[in-house]
Amino acid sequence: MGLIEKCSRYTRAREVQASGFYPYFIPIEASHDTEVVIGGKTKIMVGSNNYMGLTHHPYVLERAKEALYRYGTGCTGSRFLNGTLDLHVELEEKLAELMGTESALVFSTGYQTNLGVISTLVGRGDHLFLDKLNHASIVDGASLVYGTVHRYAHGDLRALERQLQAVPDTAHKLVVTDGVFSMEGDIADLPSIVALTEKYGAELMVDDAHSIGVLGPDGAGTAAHFGLSDKVLLTMGTFSKSFASIGGFVAGPEVILHYLRHHARSLIFSASMPPASVATVLAALEVMKREPERRDNLWRLTHRMQEGLKSLGFDIGHSETPIIPVVIGEMEDTFVMWKALFDAGVFTNPVMPPAVPESQCRLRISLMATHTDDHIDAVLEAFATVGRAIAVI
């Protein structure tokens, strides 16, 4: 069977496209932070990970423009060779300062960060422990390791303990967990995970893609939120959420990051972050420091949205963060509700298998610090009207 025949057997997406309920790859014609234009019509954007609302901040835009004209549009090479600018070095220093670590290392994307760190550090004879709802980049990084991979049910720390117990004391053990789980909006029980890693001589890496900027007194993520920054060996973060850009990083001990610089294939064999993207993150770090009220407003709006949805009768699971899953159930009902909300001017993200179980399909809301109370009211009104119309509530 050739590739054309093989691929032509996949028909599900074309069937949904033909039905008029296809929700993916929708071209956005213009973006105005909390609102976007699609098909000439304005939609309230509650599907973006732009938590701090910095994609249109005047200072961020100006810094990006300056870097564009100083360095050009791209580095045209990897960090290992000609793709390291003084901006990359400055950013790594600022990130290490934010995270309270010895060092930080910037990758081209968050996905490549997890891929490179995990596949490089877990070798033959080593053991890797993952929550089953960890991000796909962690799962894919684990698929490249030569060690043994253990997976435990989401949040089942008794299962994690049994797995740690069964591994020889002399083996290297690394636990990797999301800080905030991207489809559930819940926060990892880091105090309990830290206790287990200390008890069984394991080390801990936290994926803070959805935590940096959001959790912690200064936005330093999950470990800072729990006061456990000194207990986490490595923290991974992305720039495509709170930092309004693209890229990723890992922060931790200098000796480990030095090793990664010279061994992580996803770093060495990828072109580095473009100058304007790096400058955007540097500017976002500055704004986060001098405008802490953004984080306060994000949490105020989050609590309003959570309480509003629950009062309407929607199931939002165990969300504790600006990520709010609205569980609909079956795939067909979820597509219908997504389309009705979209037509009503609300942009959400439908989440389908394999990301979630077939009976747990959902619409994923994520809020920005720059949303207004009027936005929240309009979104809740749309959910109420559509939910009743199609008998979800």
C-alpha positions as a Markdown table, in Angstrom:
| # | Residue | x | y | z |
|---|---|---|---|---|
| 1 | Met | 0.0 | 0.0 | 0.0 |
| 2 | Gly | 1.4 | 3.4 | -1.1 |
| 3 | Leu | 1.4 | 6.5 | 1.0 |
| 4 | Ile | -1.4 | 8.1 | -1.0 |
| 5 | Glu | -3.7 | 5.0 | -0.4 |
| 6 | Lys | -2.7 | 4.8 | 3.2 |
| 7 | Cys | -3.5 | 8.4 | 3.9 |
| 8 | Ser | -6.7 | 8.4 | 1.9 |
| 9 | Arg | -8.1 | 5.8 | 4.3 |
| 10 | Tyr | -8.3 | 8.5 | 6.9 |
| 11 | Thr | -11.8 | 10.0 | 6.3 |
| 12 | Arg | -13.0 | 11.3 | 9.7 |
| 13 | Ala | -11.8 | 14.9 | 9.3 |
| 14 | Arg | -13.3 | 15.2 | 5.8 |
| 15 | Glu | -16.6 | 13.9 | 7.2 |
| 16 | Val | -16.7 | 16.5 | 9.9 |
| 17 | Gln | -15.7 | 19.2 | 7.3 |
| 18 | Ala | -18.6 | 18.1 | 5.1 |
| 19 | Ser | -21.0 | 18.4 | 8.1 |
| 20 | Gly | -20.1 | 22.1 | 8.6 |
| 21 | Phe | -18.8 | 21.5 | 12.1 |
| 22 | Tyr | -15.1 | 21.3 | 11.5 |
| 23 | Pro | -13.3 | 23.5 | 14.2 |
| 24 | Tyr | -9.7 | 23.3 | 13.2 |
| 25 | Phe | -7.2 | 25.4 | 11.1 |
| 26 | Ile | -9.6 | 28.4 | 11.0 |
| 27 | Pro | -7.8 | 31.4 | 9.4 |
| 28 | Ile | -7.7 | 34.5 | 11.7 |
| 29 | Glu | -7.7 | 37.6 | 9.6 |
| 30 | Ala | -6.8 | 40.1 | 12.3 |
| 31 | Ser | -6.1 | 39.9 | 16.0 |
| 32 | His | -6.8 | 42.6 | 18.6 |
| 33 | Asp | -5.7 | 40.8 | 21.8 |
| 34 | Thr | -8.9 | 39.5 | 23.3 |
| 35 | Glu | -10.8 | 39.7 | 20.1 |
| 36 | Val | -10.1 | 38.3 | 16.6 |
| 37 | Val | -11.7 | 38.7 | 13.2 |
| 38 | Ile | -12.7 | 35.6 | 11.3 |
| 39 | Gly | -14.7 | 35.8 | 8.1 |
| 40 | Gly | -15.1 | 39.5 | 8.6 |
| 41 | Lys | -16.8 | 39.0 | 12.0 |
| 42 | Thr | -15.4 | 39.7 | 15.4 |
| 43 | Lys | -15.1 | 36.9 | 18.0 |
| 44 | Ile | -14.2 | 37.0 | 21.7 |
| 45 | Met | -11.1 | 34.9 | 21.9 |
| 46 | Val | -11.2 | 32.5 | 24.9 |
| 47 | Gly | -9.1 | 29.9 | 23.2 |
| 48 | Ser | -5.7 | 31.5 | 23.4 |
| 49 | Asn | -2.9 | 30.8 | 25.9 |
| 50 | Asn | -2.0 | 34.5 | 26.0 |
| 51 | Tyr | -2.5 | 34.5 | 29.7 |
| 52 | Met | -0.8 | 37.9 | 30.5 |
| 53 | Gly | -2.4 | 39.5 | 27.4 |
| 54 | Leu | 1.0 | 40.8 | 26.1 |
| 55 | Thr | 0.8 | 40.0 | 22.4 |
| 56 | His | -0.3 | 43.6 | 21.7 |
| 57 | His | 1.4 | 45.5 | 24.6 |
| 58 | Pro | 3.0 | 48.6 | 23.1 |
| 59 | Tyr | 6.3 | 48.1 | 24.8 |
| 60 | Val | 6.5 | 44.5 | 23.8 |
| 61 | Leu | 5.8 | 45.4 | 20.2 |
| 62 | Glu | 8.4 | 48.2 | 20.2 |
| 63 | Arg | 11.1 | 45.9 | 21.5 |
| 64 | Ala | 10.3 | 43.3 | 18.9 |
| 65 | Lys | 10.5 | 45.9 | 16.2 |
| 66 | Glu | 13.9 | 47.2 | 17.4 |
| 67 | Ala | 15.3 | 43.6 | 17.3 |
| 68 | Leu | 13.9 | 43.0 | 13.9 |
| 69 | Tyr | 15.7 | 45.9 | 12.4 |
| 70 | Arg | 19.0 | 45.4 | 14.4 |
| 71 | Tyr | 19.4 | 41.6 | 13.8 |
| 72 | Gly | 17.1 | 40.8 | 10.8 |
| 73 | Thr | 14.3 | 38.3 | 10.5 |
| 74 | Gly | 16.1 | 35.2 | 11.6 |
| 75 | Cys | 19.4 | 33.7 | 12.9 |
| 76 | Thr | 19.6 | 31.2 | 10.0 |
| 77 | Gly | 21.5 | 28.7 | 12.2 |
| 78 | Ser | 21.4 | 26.7 | 15.4 |
| 79 | Arg | 22.4 | 27.9 | 18.8 |
| 80 | Phe | 25.4 | 25.6 | 18.6 |
| 81 | Leu | 26.9 | 27.4 | 15.6 |
| 82 | Asn | 26.0 | 30.9 | 14.4 |
| 83 | Gly | 22.5 | 31.2 | 16.0 |
| 84 | Thr | 23.4 | 32.6 | 19.4 |
| 85 | Leu | 22.8 | 36.3 | 19.8 |
| 86 | Asp | 23.6 | 38.5 | 22.8 |
| 87 | Leu | 19.8 | 38.6 | 23.2 |
| 88 | His | 19.7 | 34.8 | 23.8 |
| 89 | Val | 22.4 | 35.1 | 26.5 |
| 90 | Glu | 20.6 | 38.0 | 28.1 |
| 91 | Leu | 17.3 | 36.1 | 28.1 |
| 92 | Glu | 18.9 | 33.0 | 29.7 |
| 93 | Glu | 20.3 | 35.2 | 32.5 |
| 94 | Lys | 16.9 | 36.8 | 33.1 |
| 95 | Leu | 15.2 | 33.5 | 33.1 |
| 96 | Ala | 17.6 | 32.0 | 35.6 |
| 97 | Glu | 17.0 | 35.0 | 37.8 |
| 98 | Leu | 13.2 | 34.6 | 37.6 |
| 99 | Met | 13.4 | 30.9 | 38.4 |
| 100 | Gly | 16.0 | 31.2 | 41.1 |
| 101 | Thr | 18.4 | 28.7 | 39.3 |
| 102 | Glu | 22.0 | 28.7 | 38.4 |
| 103 | Ser | 21.4 | 28.7 | 34.7 |
| 104 | Ala | 18.8 | 28.5 | 31.9 |
| 105 | Leu | 18.9 | 27.3 | 28.3 |
| 106 | Val | 16.7 | 28.6 | 25.5 |
| 107 | Phe | 15.3 | 26.2 | 22.8 |
| 108 | Ser | 13.4 | 27.0 | 19.6 |
| 109 | Thr | 10.1 | 25.7 | 20.9 |
| 110 | Gly | 8.7 | 24.3 | 24.0 |
| 111 | Tyr | 8.1 | 21.0 | 22.3 |
| 112 | Gln | 11.8 | 20.7 | 21.3 |
| 113 | Thr | 12.7 | 21.6 | 24.9 |
| 114 | Asn | 11.0 | 18.6 | 26.4 |
| 115 | Leu | 12.1 | 16.4 | 23.5 |
| 116 | Gly | 15.7 | 17.4 | 23.9 |
| 117 | Val | 15.9 | 17.4 | 27.7 |
| 118 | Ile | 14.2 | 14.1 | 28.4 |
| 119 | Ser | 15.8 | 12.1 | 25.5 |
| 120 | Thr | 19.2 | 13.4 | 26.4 |
| 121 | Leu | 19.1 | 12.8 | 30.2 |
| 122 | Val | 17.4 | 9.5 | 30.5 |
| 123 | Gly | 19.7 | 6.7 | 29.3 |
| 124 | Arg | 20.1 | 3.0 | 29.5 |
| 125 | Gly | 19.4 | 1.6 | 32.9 |
| 126 | Asp | 17.6 | 4.8 | 34.0 |
| 127 | His | 13.9 | 5.0 | 34.9 |
| 128 | Leu | 11.4 | 7.7 | 33.9 |
| 129 | Phe | 8.1 | 8.3 | 35.6 |
| 130 | Leu | 5.2 | 10.2 | 33.9 |
| 131 | Asp | 1.7 | 11.2 | 34.8 |
| 132 | Lys | -0.6 | 9.8 | 32.0 |
| 133 | Leu | -2.0 | 13.3 | 31.3 |
| 134 | Asn | 1.4 | 14.9 | 30.8 |
| 135 | His | 1.8 | 17.0 | 27.6 |
| 136 | Ala | 2.4 | 15.2 | 24.3 |
| 137 | Ser | 5.9 | 16.7 | 24.1 |
| 138 | Ile | 6.8 | 14.8 | 27.3 |
| 139 | Val | 5.3 | 11.6 | 26.0 |
| 140 | Asp | 7.2 | 12.0 | 22.7 |
| 141 | Gly | 10.4 | 12.8 | 24.5 |
| 142 | Ala | 9.9 | 9.6 | 26.5 |
| 143 | Ser | 9.5 | 7.6 | 23.3 |
| 144 | Leu | 13.1 | 8.4 | 22.5 |
| 145 | Val | 14.8 | 7.3 | 25.7 |
| 146 | Tyr | 16.8 | 4.1 | 26.1 |
| 147 | Gly | 15.7 | 3.7 | 29.7 |
| 148 | Thr | 12.5 | 2.3 | 31.2 |
| 149 | Val | 9.3 | 4.4 | 31.1 |
| 150 | His | 6.7 | 4.1 | 33.9 |
| 151 | Arg | 3.3 | 5.8 | 33.6 |
| 152 | Tyr | 0.8 | 6.3 | 36.4 |
| 153 | Ala | -2.9 | 7.4 | 36.3 |
| 154 | His | -3.4 | 11.1 | 36.5 |
| 155 | Gly | -2.7 | 12.3 | 40.0 |
| 156 | Asp | -2.4 | 8.7 | 41.4 |
| 157 | Leu | 0.6 | 9.2 | 43.6 |
| 158 | Arg | 0.1 | 5.9 | 45.3 |
| 159 | Ala | 0.7 | 4.3 | 42.0 |
| 160 | Leu | 3.8 | 6.5 | 41.5 |
| 161 | Glu | 5.1 | 5.4 | 44.9 |
| 162 | Arg | 4.6 | 1.7 | 44.0 |
| 163 | Gln | 6.6 | 2.3 | 40.8 |
| 164 | Leu | 9.4 | 4.1 | 42.6 |
| 165 | Gln | 9.5 | 1.4 | 45.3 |
| 166 | Ala | 10.0 | -1.3 | 42.6 |
| 167 | Val | 13.1 | 0.3 | 41.1 |
| 168 | Pro | 16.5 | -0.5 | 42.5 |
| 169 | Asp | 17.9 | 2.1 | 44.9 |
| 170 | Thr | 21.0 | 2.4 | 42.7 |
| 171 | Ala | 19.1 | 3.3 | 39.5 |
| 172 | His | 18.8 | 6.9 | 38.3 |
| 173 | Lys | 15.1 | 7.9 | 38.6 |
| 174 | Leu | 13.5 | 11.0 | 37.0 |
| 175 | Val | 9.9 | 12.0 | 37.6 |
| 176 | Val | 8.4 | 14.4 | 35.1 |
| 177 | Thr | 5.1 | 16.1 | 35.6 |
| 178 | Asp | 3.1 | 19.0 | 34.2 |
| 179 | Gly | 2.8 | 21.8 | 36.7 |
| 180 | Val | -0.6 | 22.8 | 35.3 |
| 181 | Phe | -2.3 | 20.2 | 33.2 |
| 182 | Ser | -3.3 | 21.8 | 29.9 |
| 183 | Met | -6.6 | 20.0 | 29.3 |
| 184 | Glu | -7.9 | 19.8 | 32.9 |
| 185 | Gly | -6.6 | 23.1 | 34.4 |
| 186 | Asp | -5.6 | 21.4 | 37.6 |
| 187 | Ile | -2.3 | 21.9 | 39.5 |
| 188 | Ala | 0.0 | 19.0 | 40.2 |
| 189 | Asp | 0.2 | 18.0 | 43.9 |
| 190 | Leu | 3.9 | 19.1 | 43.9 |
| 191 | Pro | 4.3 | 18.8 | 47.7 |
| 192 | Ser | 3.4 | 15.1 | 47.7 |
| 193 | Ile | 5.5 | 14.5 | 44.6 |
| 194 | Val | 8.5 | 16.2 | 46.1 |
| 195 | Ala | 8.0 | 14.0 | 49.3 |
| 196 | Leu | 8.1 | 10.9 | 47.2 |
| 197 | Thr | 11.1 | 11.9 | 45.1 |
| 198 | Glu | 13.0 | 12.6 | 48.3 |
| 199 | Lys | 11.9 | 9.3 | 50.0 |
| 200 | Tyr | 13.0 | 7.2 | 47.0 |
| 201 | Gly | 16.1 | 9.1 | 45.8 |
| 202 | Ala | 14.5 | 10.3 | 42.6 |
| 203 | Glu | 14.9 | 13.7 | 40.8 |
| 204 | Leu | 12.1 | 15.9 | 39.6 |
| 205 | Met | 11.4 | 17.9 | 36.4 |
| 206 | Val | 8.3 | 20.1 | 36.1 |
| 207 | Asp | 6.8 | 21.2 | 32.8 |
| 208 | Asp | 5.6 | 24.8 | 33.7 |
| 209 | Ala | 4.4 | 25.7 | 30.2 |
| 210 | His | 1.0 | 26.8 | 31.6 |
| 211 | Ser | 2.3 | 27.9 | 35.0 |
| 212 | Ile | 5.0 | 30.5 | 34.2 |
| 213 | Gly | 3.5 | 34.0 | 34.5 |
| 214 | Val | 0.4 | 32.6 | 36.1 |
| 215 | Leu | 1.4 | 30.8 | 39.3 |
| 216 | Gly | 3.7 | 32.0 | 42.1 |
| 217 | Pro | 4.2 | 35.5 | 43.7 |
| 218 | Asp | 6.3 | 36.7 | 40.7 |
| 219 | Gly | 5.0 | 34.3 | 38.1 |
| 220 | Ala | 7.8 | 31.8 | 38.5 |
| 221 | Gly | 5.5 | 28.8 | 38.3 |
| 222 | Thr | 4.3 | 25.8 | 40.2 |
| 223 | Ala | 7.3 | 25.3 | 42.5 |
| 224 | Ala | 7.2 | 29.0 | 43.5 |
| 225 | His | 3.5 | 28.6 | 44.1 |
| 226 | Phe | 4.1 | 25.9 | 46.7 |
| 227 | Gly | 7.3 | 27.4 | 48.1 |
| 228 | Leu | 9.3 | 24.4 | 46.7 |
| 229 | Ser | 11.7 | 26.1 | 44.2 |
| 230 | Asp | 14.7 | 24.5 | 45.8 |
| 231 | Lys | 13.2 | 21.0 | 45.6 |
| 232 | Val | 12.7 | 20.9 | 41.8 |
| 233 | Leu | 15.8 | 19.9 | 39.8 |
| 234 | Leu | 14.7 | 21.1 | 36.4 |
| 235 | Thr | 11.9 | 23.4 | 35.3 |
| 236 | Met | 10.8 | 23.6 | 31.6 |
| 237 | Gly | 8.8 | 26.6 | 30.3 |
| 238 | Thr | 7.5 | 27.9 | 27.0 |
| 239 | Phe | 7.3 | 31.4 | 25.5 |
| 240 | Ser | 4.1 | 30.8 | 23.5 |
| 241 | Lys | 1.8 | 31.4 | 26.5 |
| 242 | Ser | 2.4 | 34.1 | 29.0 |
| 243 | Phe | 5.4 | 35.5 | 27.1 |
| 244 | Ala | 3.5 | 36.1 | 23.9 |
| 245 | Ser | 6.1 | 34.7 | 21.6 |
| 246 | Ile | 7.5 | 31.3 | 20.5 |
| 247 | Gly | 10.2 | 29.2 | 22.0 |
| 248 | Gly | 11.0 | 27.3 | 25.2 |
| 249 | Phe | 13.6 | 26.9 | 28.0 |
| 250 | Val | 14.8 | 24.7 | 30.8 |
| 251 | Ala | 16.2 | 26.1 | 34.0 |
| 252 | Gly | 18.3 | 24.3 | 36.6 |
| 253 | Pro | 21.9 | 23.5 | 37.7 |
| 254 | Glu | 24.6 | 24.8 | 35.4 |
| 255 | Val | 26.4 | 21.5 | 35.1 |
| 256 | Ile | 23.2 | 19.8 | 33.6 |
| 257 | Leu | 22.5 | 22.7 | 31.2 |
| 258 | His | 26.1 | 22.7 | 30.1 |
| 259 | Tyr | 25.7 | 19.0 | 29.3 |
| 260 | Leu | 22.4 | 19.7 | 27.4 |
| 261 | Arg | 24.1 | 22.4 | 25.3 |
| 262 | His | 26.5 | 19.8 | 23.9 |
| 263 | His | 24.2 | 16.8 | 23.7 |
| 264 | Ala | 20.5 | 17.8 | 23.2 |
| 265 | Arg | 19.8 | 17.1 | 19.5 |
| 266 | Ser | 16.7 | 19.2 | 19.3 |
| 267 | Leu | 18.9 | 22.2 | 20.3 |
| 268 | Ile | 21.9 | 21.4 | 18.2 |
| 269 | Phe | 20.1 | 20.6 | 15.0 |
| 270 | Ser | 17.4 | 23.3 | 15.0 |
| 271 | Ala | 17.6 | 26.9 | 14.0 |
| 272 | Ser | 17.5 | 29.2 | 17.0 |
| 273 | Met | 14.7 | 31.5 | 18.1 |
| 274 | Pro | 14.3 | 34.6 | 15.8 |
| 275 | Pro | 15.6 | 37.9 | 17.2 |
| 276 | Ala | 12.2 | 39.5 | 17.4 |
| 277 | Ser | 10.8 | 36.5 | 19.3 |
| 278 | Val | 13.6 | 36.7 | 21.9 |
| 279 | Ala | 13.2 | 40.4 | 22.3 |
| 280 | Thr | 9.5 | 39.8 | 22.8 |
| 281 | Val | 10.2 | 37.5 | 25.7 |
| 282 | Leu | 12.6 | 39.9 | 27.3 |
| 283 | Ala | 10.1 | 42.7 | 27.1 |
| 284 | Ala | 7.3 | 40.4 | 28.5 |
| 285 | Leu | 9.5 | 39.6 | 31.5 |
| 286 | Glu | 9.9 | 43.4 | 32.2 |
| 287 | Val | 6.2 | 44.0 | 31.9 |
| 288 | Met | 5.3 | 41.1 | 34.2 |
| 289 | Lys | 7.6 | 42.6 | 36.8 |
| 290 | Arg | 6.3 | 46.2 | 36.6 |
| 291 | Glu | 2.6 | 45.3 | 36.0 |
| 292 | Pro | 1.7 | 42.6 | 38.6 |
| 293 | Glu | -1.9 | 43.8 | 38.5 |
| 294 | Arg | -2.2 | 41.8 | 35.3 |
| 295 | Arg | -1.8 | 38.6 | 37.2 |
| 296 | Asp | -4.3 | 39.8 | 39.8 |
| 297 | Asn | -6.9 | 40.6 | 37.2 |
| 298 | Leu | -6.4 | 37.3 | 35.4 |
| 299 | Trp | -7.2 | 35.4 | 38.7 |
| 300 | Arg | -10.2 | 37.7 | 39.4 |
| 301 | Leu | -11.6 | 37.0 | 35.9 |
| 302 | Thr | -10.8 | 33.3 | 36.2 |
| 303 | His | -12.8 | 33.0 | 39.4 |
| 304 | Arg | -15.7 | 34.9 | 37.8 |
| 305 | Met | -15.8 | 32.6 | 34.8 |
| 306 | Gln | -15.5 | 29.4 | 36.9 |
| 307 | Glu | -18.3 | 30.4 | 39.3 |
| 308 | Gly | -20.5 | 31.6 | 36.4 |
| 309 | Leu | -20.2 | 28.3 | 34.4 |
| 310 | Lys | -20.8 | 26.2 | 37.5 |
| 311 | Ser | -23.9 | 28.3 | 38.5 |
| 312 | Leu | -25.2 | 27.6 | 35.0 |
| 313 | Gly | -24.8 | 23.9 | 35.6 |
| 314 | Phe | -21.8 | 23.2 | 33.5 |
| 315 | Asp | -19.2 | 20.6 | 34.5 |
| 316 | Ile | -15.7 | 22.3 | 34.7 |
| 317 | Gly | -14.0 | 19.3 | 36.3 |
| 318 | His | -11.3 | 20.2 | 38.8 |
| 319 | Ser | -10.0 | 23.4 | 37.2 |
| 320 | Glu | -7.9 | 25.6 | 39.5 |
| 321 | Thr | -6.4 | 27.9 | 36.9 |
| 322 | Pro | -7.3 | 30.1 | 33.9 |
| 323 | Ile | -7.6 | 26.9 | 31.9 |
| 324 | Ile | -11.3 | 26.0 | 32.3 |
| 325 | Pro | -12.6 | 22.8 | 30.6 |
| 326 | Val | -16.3 | 22.7 | 30.0 |
| 327 | Val | -17.1 | 19.0 | 29.7 |
| 328 | Ile | -19.8 | 18.3 | 27.1 |
| 329 | Gly | -19.6 | 14.5 | 26.7 |
| 330 | Glu | -20.0 | 13.0 | 23.3 |
| 331 | Met | -18.0 | 14.2 | 20.3 |
| 332 | Glu | -21.0 | 15.1 | 18.2 |
| 333 | Asp | -22.6 | 17.2 | 20.9 |
| 334 | Thr | -19.3 | 19.0 | 21.5 |
| 335 | Phe | -18.9 | 19.9 | 17.8 |
| 336 | Val | -22.5 | 21.2 | 17.7 |
| 337 | Met | -21.9 | 23.4 | 20.8 |
| 338 | Trp | -18.6 | 24.6 | 19.5 |
| 339 | Lys | -20.2 | 25.7 | 16.2 |
| 340 | Ala | -23.2 | 27.4 | 18.0 |
| 341 | Leu | -20.8 | 29.4 | 20.3 |
| 342 | Phe | -18.6 | 30.3 | 17.3 |
| 343 | Asp | -21.6 | 31.6 | 15.4 |
| 344 | Ala | -22.6 | 33.6 | 18.5 |
| 345 | Gly | -19.2 | 35.3 | 18.5 |
| 346 | Val | -17.2 | 33.1 | 21.0 |
| 347 | Phe | -14.0 | 31.3 | 20.0 |
| 348 | Thr | -13.3 | 28.2 | 22.1 |
| 349 | Asn | -11.2 | 25.1 | 21.6 |
| 350 | Pro | -12.9 | 21.7 | 21.2 |
| 351 | Val | -10.9 | 18.9 | 22.7 |
| 352 | Met | -11.4 | 15.4 | 21.4 |
| 353 | Pro | -9.9 | 11.9 | 21.7 |
| 354 | Pro | -7.1 | 10.9 | 22.0 |
| 355 | Ala | -6.5 | 14.0 | 24.1 |
| 356 | Val | -9.4 | 13.0 | 26.3 |
| 357 | Pro | -11.6 | 9.9 | 26.7 |
| 358 | Glu | -14.5 | 9.6 | 24.2 |
| 359 | Ser | -17.1 | 10.4 | 26.8 |
| 360 | Gln | -15.2 | 13.4 | 28.1 |
| 361 | Cys | -15.1 | 15.6 | 25.1 |
| 362 | Arg | -15.0 | 19.3 | 26.1 |
| 363 | Leu | -14.6 | 22.9 | 25.2 |
| 364 | Arg | -11.5 | 24.4 | 26.6 |
| 365 | Ile | -11.6 | 28.0 | 27.7 |
| 366 | Ser | -8.4 | 29.9 | 28.6 |
| 367 | Leu | -8.5 | 33.5 | 29.9 |
| 368 | Met | -6.3 | 36.5 | 29.5 |
| 369 | Ala | -5.4 | 39.3 | 31.9 |
| 370 | Thr | -6.8 | 41.7 | 29.3 |
| 371 | His | -10.3 | 40.3 | 29.1 |
| 372 | Thr | -12.9 | 42.6 | 30.6 |
| 373 | Asp | -16.0 | 41.9 | 32.7 |
| 374 | Asp | -18.1 | 42.6 | 29.6 |
| 375 | His | -16.2 | 39.8 | 27.8 |
| 376 | Ile | -16.9 | 37.4 | 30.7 |
| 377 | Asp | -20.6 | 38.4 | 30.7 |
| 378 | Ala | -20.9 | 37.9 | 27.0 |
| 379 | Val | -19.2 | 34.5 | 27.1 |
| 380 | Leu | -21.4 | 33.3 | 30.0 |
| 381 | Glu | -24.5 | 34.5 | 28.2 |
| 382 | Ala | -23.6 | 32.7 | 25.1 |
| 383 | Phe | -22.9 | 29.5 | 27.0 |
| 384 | Ala | -26.2 | 29.8 | 28.8 |
| 385 | Thr | -28.2 | 30.3 | 25.6 |
| 386 | Val | -26.4 | 27.6 | 23.6 |
| 387 | Gly | -26.3 | 25.1 | 26.4 |
| 388 | Arg | -30.0 | 25.3 | 27.0 |
| 389 | Ala | -30.8 | 25.3 | 23.2 |
| 390 | Ile | -29.0 | 22.0 | 22.7 |
| 391 | Ala | -29.9 | 20.5 | 26.1 |
| 392 | Val | -26.4 | 20.4 | 27.5 |
| 393 | Ile | -27.7 | 22.1 | 30.6 |
